Every structure is written in C-alpha cells, then in structure tokens.
Amino acid sequence: MGITLFVRMWRTFLHWRNRRLAIRQLMELDARLLKDIGIERGQIETAIDGLAGAGDTVRGSAPNSNGASIRSGRPNAVPAQTCEA
C-alpha cells in the first residue's frame, strides 16, 4: 500500500507541475499568438484543464486545430509546395 500511495502522490505532483508549466508558457504569449491558437488569456486554465481531461498530456506540443503548437505558439512547419509554371 505504501508504494502505491507514493506512486499516486508522485503522479499527482507531476500532473500539477506540468499543468502549471503549461499555464505559465501560455501566459507568456501575447494576445495575438493566443488568438492564433484560438484562446483568450482568460481561457488559458480552462484550455489546459480541457487538454488534460481529454486524455492528452500538457507536456506535449501537440498542434491544435489551427495548426499552432500549444507549447511554442508558432505554426507547425508545412511542407513546401512546388509551383509549376
């Protein structure tokens, strides 16, 4: 029982720490970048909680539906398209 309790407490701590890190990173973005990823400053904690509740991890940098990385706030790289004349 002691090890199981420790593991549960450790996972809870890691989840809390990762949540705070994600919130801090998003708070550092300016309003334009937040708008690009589809959230406003007042929605940051709710957005992070929604990610964690959906089974995703707040540690990753999975893109949102706009193609922006939650972690970096920058659009993901898109393969170059060739133009034929």
DRENKOLDO-737385 format. One record per residue: chain; x, y negated, z of N, C-alpha, C, O in turn. Coordinates in nm, 4 decimals. Example, Ala and Ser with C-alpha at 12.3 -4.5 7.8 and 13.67 -1.06 7.14 Angstrom:
BEGIN
+-------+----------+----------+----------+----------+----------+----------+----------+----------+----------+----------+----------+----------+
! kette !     n_px !     n_py !     n_pz !    ca_px !    ca_py !    ca_pz !     c_px !     c_py !     c_pz !     o_px !     o_py !     o_pz !
+-------+----------+----------+----------+----------+----------+----------+----------+----------+----------+----------+----------+----------+
!     A !   1.3190 !   0.5690 !   0.7800 !   1.2300 !   0.4500 !   0.7800 !   1.3200 !   0.3300 !   0.7800 !   1.4236 !   0.3319 !   0.8465 !
!     A !   1.2850 !   0.2250 !   0.7080 !   1.3670 !   0.1060 !   0.7140 !   1.2900 !  -0.0030 !   0.7870 !   1.3409 !  -0.1138 !   0.8039 !
+-------+----------+----------+----------+----------+----------+----------+----------+----------+----------+----------+----------+----------+
# end
This chain:
BEGIN
+-------+----------+----------+----------+----------+----------+----------+----------+----------+----------+----------+----------+----------+
! kette !     n_px !     n_py !     n_pz !    ca_px !    ca_py !    ca_pz !     c_px !     c_py !     c_pz !     o_px !     o_py !     o_pz !
+-------+----------+----------+----------+----------+----------+----------+----------+----------+----------+----------+----------+----------+
!     A !   0.0821 !   0.1189 !   0.0000 !   0.0000 !   0.0000 !   0.0000 !   0.0864 !  -0.1253 !   0.0000 !   0.0510 !  -0.2231 !  -0.0659 !
!     A !   0.1988 !  -0.1259 !   0.0717 !   0.2836 !  -0.2433 !   0.0821 !   0.3396 !  -0.2871 !  -0.0524 !   0.3430 !  -0.4063 !  -0.0828 !
!     A !   0.3839 !  -0.1900 !  -0.1337 !   0.4403 !  -0.2231 !  -0.2648 !   0.3307 !  -0.2746 !  -0.3568 !   0.3528 !  -0.3700 !  -0.4315 !
!     A !   0.2140 !  -0.2139 !  -0.3528 !   0.1029 !  -0.2572 !  -0.4361 !   0.0630 !  -0.4004 !  -0.4019 !   0.0372 !  -0.4812 !  -0.4912 !
!     A !   0.0581 !  -0.4312 !  -0.2744 !   0.0246 !  -0.5672 !  -0.2319 !   0.1307 !  -0.6653 !  -0.2792 !   0.0979 !  -0.7737 !  -0.3273 !
!     A !   0.2572 !  -0.6283 !  -0.2660 !   0.3658 !  -0.7143 !  -0.3130 !   0.3561 !  -0.7390 !  -0.4633 !   0.3713 !  -0.8524 !  -0.5087 !
!     A !   0.3312 !  -0.6341 !  -0.5399 !   0.3200 !  -0.6474 !  -0.6854 !   0.2043 !  -0.7401 !  -0.7206 !   0.2178 !  -0.8252 !  -0.8084 !
!     A !   0.0923 !  -0.7244 !  -0.6536 !  -0.0238 !  -0.8103 !  -0.6792 !   0.0078 !  -0.9560 !  -0.6453 !  -0.0277 !  -1.0469 !  -0.7203 !
!     A !   0.0738 !  -0.9772 !  -0.5334 !   0.1117 !  -1.1135 !  -0.4942 !   0.2114 !  -1.1730 !  -0.5938 !   0.2013 !  -1.2906 !  -0.6287 !
!     A !   0.3075 !  -1.0927 !  -0.6395 !   0.4065 !  -1.1396 !  -0.7359 !   0.3394 !  -1.1787 !  -0.8671 !   0.3708 !  -1.2832 !  -0.9242 !
!     A !   0.2472 !  -1.0954 !  -0.9152 !   0.1758 !  -1.1267 !  -1.0400 !   0.0915 !  -1.2528 !  -1.0252 !   0.0837 !  -1.3334 !  -1.1178 !
!     A !   0.0289 !  -1.2701 !  -0.9100 !  -0.0492 !  -1.3912 !  -0.8844 !   0.0406 !  -1.5136 !  -0.8861 !   0.0047 !  -1.6165 !  -0.9434 !
!     A !   0.1566 !  -1.5031 !  -0.8236 !   0.2521 !  -1.6142 !  -0.8241 !   0.2981 !  -1.6466 !  -0.9660 !   0.3020 !  -1.7635 !  -1.0044 !
!     A !   0.3334 !  -1.5433 !  -1.0450 !   0.3782 !  -1.5660 !  -1.1822 !   0.2692 !  -1.6312 !  -1.2656 !   0.2967 !  -1.7213 !  -1.3447 !
!     A !   0.1463 !  -1.5863 !  -1.2483 !   0.0341 !  -1.6461 !  -1.3218 !   0.0205 !  -1.7932 !  -1.2841 !   0.0049 !  -1.8776 !  -1.3724 !
!     A !   0.0260 !  -1.8257 !  -1.1564 !   0.0159 !  -1.9647 !  -1.1107 !   0.1289 !  -2.0493 !  -1.1679 !   0.1063 !  -2.1602 !  -1.2164 !
!     A !   0.2522 !  -1.9954 !  -1.1616 !   0.3682 !  -2.0701 !  -1.2103 !   0.3600 !  -2.0950 !  -1.3600 !   0.3893 !  -2.2053 !  -1.4062 !
!     A !   0.3204 !  -1.9936 !  -1.4364 !   0.3081 !  -2.0089 !  -1.5810 !   0.1968 !  -2.1065 !  -1.6179 !   0.2096 !  -2.1828 !  -1.7137 !
!     A !   0.0881 !  -2.1037 !  -1.5418 !  -0.0222 !  -2.1975 !  -1.5646 !   0.0261 !  -2.3403 !  -1.5415 !  -0.0003 !  -2.4287 !  -1.6231 !
!     A !   0.0971 !  -2.3637 !  -1.4303 !   0.1468 !  -2.4984 !  -1.4004 !   0.2454 !  -2.5454 !  -1.5076 !   0.2446 !  -2.6625 !  -1.5457 !
!     A !   0.3306 !  -2.4539 !  -1.5563 !   0.4258 !  -2.4881 !  -1.6607 !   0.3534 !  -2.5291 !  -1.7892 !   0.3886 !  -2.6294 !  -1.8513 !
!     A !   0.2549 !  -2.4533 !  -1.8278 !   0.1791 !  -2.4851 !  -1.9491 !   0.1076 !  -2.6194 !  -1.9357 !   0.1064 !  -2.6992 !  -2.0294 !
!     A !   0.0483 !  -2.6438 !  -1.8193 !  -0.0205 !  -2.7711 !  -1.7958 !   0.0798 !  -2.8859 !  -1.8035 !   0.0524 !  -2.9882 !  -1.8663 !
!     A !   0.1942 !  -2.8696 !  -1.7409 !   0.2961 !  -2.9753 !  -1.7421 !   0.3423 !  -3.0036 !  -1.8844 !   0.3578 !  -3.1196 !  -1.9227 !
!     A !   0.3643 !  -2.8984 !  -1.9633 !   0.4099 !  -2.9180 !  -2.1009 !   0.3059 !  -2.9917 !  -2.1839 !   0.3403 !  -3.0801 !  -2.2623 !
!     A !   0.1795 !  -2.9562 !  -2.1674 !   0.0749 !  -3.0256 !  -2.2429 !   0.0567 !  -3.1691 !  -2.1956 !   0.0274 !  -3.2570 !  -2.2766 !
!     A !   0.0734 !  -3.1944 !  -2.0671 !   0.0609 !  -3.3305 !  -2.0150 !   0.1698 !  -3.4223 !  -2.0709 !   0.1507 !  -3.5437 !  -2.0790 !
!     A !   0.2830 !  -3.3649 !  -2.1092 !   0.3918 !  -3.4443 !  -2.1644 !   0.3664 !  -3.4887 !  -2.3081 !   0.4329 !  -3.5799 !  -2.3572 !
!     A !   0.2709 !  -3.4251 !  -2.3760 !   0.2401 !  -3.4619 !  -2.5138 !   0.1623 !  -3.5925 !  -2.5177 !   0.0898 !  -3.6258 !  -2.4239 !
!     A !   0.1780 !  -3.6665 !  -2.6277 !   0.0997 !  -3.7892 !  -2.6414 !  -0.0405 !  -3.7554 !  -2.6928 !  -0.0674 !  -3.6427 !  -2.7343 !
!     A !  -0.1287 !  -3.8550 !  -2.6891 !  -0.2695 !  -3.8337 !  -2.7243 !  -0.2858 !  -3.7844 !  -2.8672 !  -0.3753 !  -3.7046 !  -2.8952 !
!     A !  -0.2005 !  -3.8307 !  -2.9578 !  -0.2105 !  -3.7889 !  -3.0979 !  -0.1820 !  -3.6397 !  -3.1130 !  -0.2535 !  -3.5691 !  -3.1841 !
!     A !  -0.0777 !  -3.5926 !  -3.0460 !  -0.0455 !  -3.4497 !  -3.0546 !  -0.1529 !  -3.3641 !  -2.9897 !  -0.1866 !  -3.2571 !  -3.0405 !
!     A !  -0.2067 !  -3.4105 !  -2.8778 !  -0.3164 !  -3.3364 !  -2.8141 !  -0.4363 !  -3.3280 !  -2.9080 !  -0.5005 !  -3.2235 !  -2.9186 !
!     A !  -0.4660 !  -3.4387 !  -2.9760 !  -0.5780 !  -3.4395 !  -3.0702 !  -0.5512 !  -3.3411 !  -3.1839 !  -0.6427 !  -3.2732 !  -3.2305 !
!     A !  -0.4245 !  -3.3335 !  -3.2289 !  -0.3880 !  -3.2406 !  -3.3356 !  -0.4159 !  -3.0958 !  -3.2979 !  -0.4523 !  -3.0155 !  -3.3838 !
!     A !  -0.3993 !  -3.0614 !  -3.1698 !  -0.4256 !  -2.9230 !  -3.1297 !  -0.5682 !  -2.9044 !  -3.0781 !  -0.6061 !  -2.7954 !  -3.0351 !
!     A !  -0.6467 !  -3.0124 !  -3.0832 !  -0.7898 !  -3.0001 !  -3.0564 !  -0.8330 !  -3.0178 !  -2.9127 !  -0.9413 !  -2.9725 !  -2.8756 !
!     A !  -0.7515 !  -3.0824 !  -2.8301 !  -0.7930 !  -3.1070 !  -2.6920 !  -0.7616 !  -3.2506 !  -2.6528 !  -0.6783 !  -3.3170 !  -2.7145 !
!     A !  -0.8298 !  -3.2966 !  -2.5495 !  -0.8019 !  -3.4273 !  -2.4911 !  -0.7335 !  -3.4039 !  -2.3571 !  -0.7391 !  -3.2941 !  -2.3019 !
!     A !  -0.6695 !  -3.5071 !  -2.3058 !  -0.5935 !  -3.4940 !  -2.1818 !  -0.6791 !  -3.4365 !  -2.0681 !  -0.6299 !  -3.3553 !  -1.9898 !
!     A !  -0.8035 !  -3.4763 !  -2.0581 !  -0.8909 !  -3.4282 !  -1.9524 !  -0.9317 !  -3.2826 !  -1.9672 !  -0.9892 !  -3.2250 !  -1.8748 !
!     A !  -0.9028 !  -3.2222 !  -2.0818 !  -0.9403 !  -3.0836 !  -2.1080 !  -0.8236 !  -2.9860 !  -2.0934 !  -0.8401 !  -2.8659 !  -2.1149 !
!     A !  -0.7070 !  -3.0364 !  -2.0573 !  -0.5874 !  -2.9511 !  -2.0557 !  -0.6033 !  -2.8325 !  -1.9606 !  -0.5813 !  -2.7183 !  -2.0008 !
!     A !  -0.6408 !  -2.8576 !  -1.8366 !  -0.6516 !  -2.7465 !  -1.7407 !  -0.7577 !  -2.6462 !  -1.7844 !  -0.7380 !  -2.5254 !  -1.7713 !
!     A !  -0.8701 !  -2.6956 !  -1.8362 !  -0.9757 !  -2.6065 !  -1.8835 !  -0.9273 !  -2.5234 !  -2.0011 !  -0.9579 !  -2.4046 !  -2.0103 !
!     A !  -0.8514 !  -2.5859 !  -2.0913 !  -0.7989 !  -2.5127 !  -2.2072 !  -0.7019 !  -2.4035 !  -2.1630 !  -0.7064 !  -2.2922 !  -2.2153 !
!     A !  -0.6156 !  -2.4337 !  -2.0685 !  -0.5204 !  -2.3343 !  -2.0184 !  -0.5949 !  -2.2217 !  -1.9477 !  -0.5626 !  -2.1044 !  -1.9670 !
!     A !  -0.6935 !  -2.2560 !  -1.8667 !  -0.7713 !  -2.1525 !  -1.7983 !  -0.8466 !  -2.0669 !  -1.8982 !  -0.8621 !  -1.9466 !  -1.8771 !
!     A !  -0.8935 !  -2.1265 !  -2.0063 !  -0.9626 !  -2.0509 !  -2.1111 !  -0.8695 !  -1.9535 !  -2.1804 !  -0.9095 !  -1.8417 !  -2.2129 !
!     A !  -0.7451 !  -1.9950 !  -2.2035 !  -0.6476 !  -1.9040 !  -2.2643 !  -0.6197 !  -1.7860 !  -2.1735 !  -0.6177 !  -1.6712 !  -2.2180 !
!     A !  -0.5983 !  -1.8146 !  -2.0464 !  -0.5677 !  -1.7080 !  -1.9513 !  -0.6879 !  -1.6158 !  -1.9338 !  -0.6714 !  -1.4946 !  -1.9196 !
!     A !  -0.8071 !  -1.6715 !  -1.9348 !  -0.9280 !  -1.5914 !  -1.9180 !  -0.9586 !  -1.5039 !  -2.0376 !  -1.0280 !  -1.4030 !  -2.0257 !
!     A !  -0.9063 !  -1.5430 !  -2.1539 !  -0.9315 !  -1.4663 !  -2.2753 !  -0.8329 !  -1.3516 !  -2.2921 !  -0.8346 !  -1.2818 !  -2.3935 !
!     A !  -0.7471 !  -1.3324 !  -2.1924 !  -0.6513 !  -1.2235 !  -2.2003 !  -0.5187 !  -1.2652 !  -2.2609 !  -0.4235 !  -1.1873 !  -2.2627 !
!     A !  -0.5121 !  -1.3879 !  -2.3106 !  -0.3860 !  -1.4389 !  -2.3641 !  -0.2976 !  -1.4806 !  -2.2486 !  -0.3450 !  -1.4979 !  -2.1364 !
!     A !  -0.1722 !  -1.4965 !  -2.2752 !  -0.0803 !  -1.5416 !  -2.1724 !  -0.0455 !  -1.6867 !  -2.1960 !  -0.0301 !  -1.7290 !  -2.3105 !
!     A !  -0.0331 !  -1.7627 !  -2.0905 !   0.0026 !  -1.9025 !  -2.1052 !   0.1513 !  -1.9181 !  -2.1305 !   0.1979 !  -2.0293 !  -2.1550 !
!     A !   0.2271 !  -1.8088 !  -2.1253 !   0.3703 !  -1.8150 !  -2.1509 !   0.4009 !  -1.8252 !  -2.2988 !   0.5000 !  -1.8874 !  -2.3369 !
!     A !   0.3188 !  -1.7660 !  -2.3824 !   0.3487 !  -1.7596 !  -2.5245 !   0.3272 !  -1.8917 !  -2.5958 !   0.2840 !  -1.9902 !  -2.5358 !
!     A !   0.3574 !  -1.8923 !  -2.7220 !   0.3379 !  -2.0125 !  -2.8010 !   0.2495 !  -1.9791 !  -2.9201 !   0.2773 !  -2.0191 !  -3.0331 !
!     A !   0.1419 !  -1.9046 !  -2.8925 !   0.0516 !  -1.8657 !  -2.9994 !  -0.0156 !  -1.9881 !  -3.0587 !  -0.0535 !  -2.0795 !  -2.9854 !
!     A !  -0.0309 !  -1.9913 !  -3.1908 !  -0.0937 !  -2.1073 !  -3.2520 !  -0.2426 !  -2.1106 !  -3.2232 !  -0.3060 !  -2.0067 !  -3.2050 !
!     A !  -0.2976 !  -2.2309 !  -3.2192 !  -0.4420 !  -2.2433 !  -3.2059 !  -0.5022 !  -2.2443 !  -3.3449 !  -0.4308 !  -2.2212 !  -3.4425 !
!     A !  -0.6315 !  -2.2704 !  -3.3569 !  -0.6987 !  -2.2633 !  -3.4858 !  -0.6505 !  -2.3699 !  -3.5833 !  -0.6692 !  -2.3548 !  -3.7040 !
!     A !  -0.5889 !  -2.4774 !  -3.5344 !  -0.5371 !  -2.5823 !  -3.6232 !  -0.3971 !  -2.5508 !  -3.6730 !  -0.3415 !  -2.6274 !  -3.7517 !
!     A !  -0.3389 !  -2.4402 !  -3.6292 !  -0.2054 !  -2.4033 !  -3.6718 !  -0.0958 !  -2.4688 !  -3.5900 !   0.0222 !  -2.4548 !  -3.6223 !
!     A !  -0.1331 !  -2.5404 !  -3.4839 !  -0.0320 !  -2.6046 !  -3.4000 !   0.0050 !  -2.5109 !  -3.2871 !  -0.0788 !  -2.4360 !  -3.2368 !
!     A !   0.1271 !  -2.5156 !  -3.2488 !   0.1731 !  -2.4334 !  -3.1389 !   0.1353 !  -2.4996 !  -3.0074 !   0.1683 !  -2.6161 !  -2.9856 !
!     A !   0.0668 !  -2.4275 !  -2.9195 !   0.0272 !  -2.4815 !  -2.7895 !   0.1515 !  -2.5229 !  -2.7116 !   0.1502 !  -2.6242 !  -2.6416 !
!     A !   0.2578 !  -2.4459 !  -2.7234 !   0.3771 !  -2.4726 !  -2.6449 !   0.4520 !  -2.5962 !  -2.6945 !   0.4936 !  -2.6793 !  -2.6138 !
!     A !   0.4694 !  -2.6094 !  -2.8249 !   0.5511 !  -2.7187 !  -2.8758 !   0.4696 !  -2.8384 !  -2.9220 !   0.5200 !  -2.9507 !  -2.9245 !
!     A !   0.3432 !  -2.8150 !  -2.9591 !   0.2621 !  -2.9236 !  -3.0102 !   0.2939 !  -2.9578 !  -3.1538 !   0.2381 !  -3.0527 !  -3.2088 !
!     A !   0.3830 !  -2.8819 !  -3.2156 !   0.4191 !  -2.9075 !  -3.3550 !   0.3534 !  -2.8024 !  -3.4429 !   0.3351 !  -2.6886 !  -3.3997 !
!     A !   0.3172 !  -2.8392 !  -3.5677 !   0.2592 !  -2.7407 !  -3.6581 !   0.3569 !  -2.6274 !  -3.6835 !   0.4783 !  -2.6472 !  -3.6882 !
!     A !   0.3020 !  -2.5102 !  -3.6994 !   0.3864 !  -2.3950 !  -3.7316 !   0.4382 !  -2.4086 !  -3.8742 !   0.3767 !  -2.4735 !  -3.9588 !
!     A !   0.5504 !  -2.3472 !  -3.8981 !   0.6094 !  -2.3534 !  -4.0310 !   0.5178 !  -2.2833 !  -4.1317 !   0.4638 !  -2.1761 !  -4.1047 !
!     A !   0.5022 !  -2.3452 !  -4.2459 !   0.4204 !  -2.2895 !  -4.3520 !   0.5133 !  -2.2569 !  -4.4674 !   0.5967 !  -2.3393 !  -4.5047 !
!     A !   0.5002 !  -2.1378 !  -4.5247 !   0.5893 !  -2.1026 !  -4.6361 !   0.5741 !  -2.2022 !  -4.7497 !   0.4640 !  -2.2490 !  -4.7787 !
!     A !   0.6844 !  -2.2337 !  -4.8126 !   0.6817 !  -2.3274 !  -4.9255 !   0.6076 !  -2.2655 !  -5.0418 !   0.6200 !  -2.1462 !  -5.0694 !
!     A !   0.5304 !  -2.3484 !  -5.1096 !   0.4568 !  -2.3025 !  -5.2270 !   0.5294 !  -2.3546 !  -5.3490 !   0.5778 !  -2.4678 !  -5.3503 !
!     A !   0.5366 !  -2.2724 !  -5.4503 !   0.6026 !  -2.3151 !  -5.5725 !   0.5033 !  -2.3826 !  -5.6641 !   0.3887 !  -2.3394 !  -5.6764 !
!     A !   0.5476 !  -2.4879 !  -5.7276 !   0.4648 !  -2.5600 !  -5.8241 !   0.5138 !  -2.5269 !  -5.9633 !   0.6322 !  -2.5420 !  -5.9937 !
!     A !   0.4242 !  -2.4825 !  -6.0462 !   0.4625 !  -2.4524 !  -6.1820 !   0.4137 !  -2.5639 !  -6.2714 !   0.3000 !  -2.6095 !  -6.2591 !
!     A !   0.4990 !  -2.6074 !  -6.3607 !   0.4654 !  -2.7195 !  -6.4487 !   0.3916 !  -2.6733 !  -6.5714 !   0.3557 !  -2.7550 !  -6.6563 !
+-------+----------+----------+----------+----------+----------+----------+----------+----------+----------+----------+----------+----------+
# end
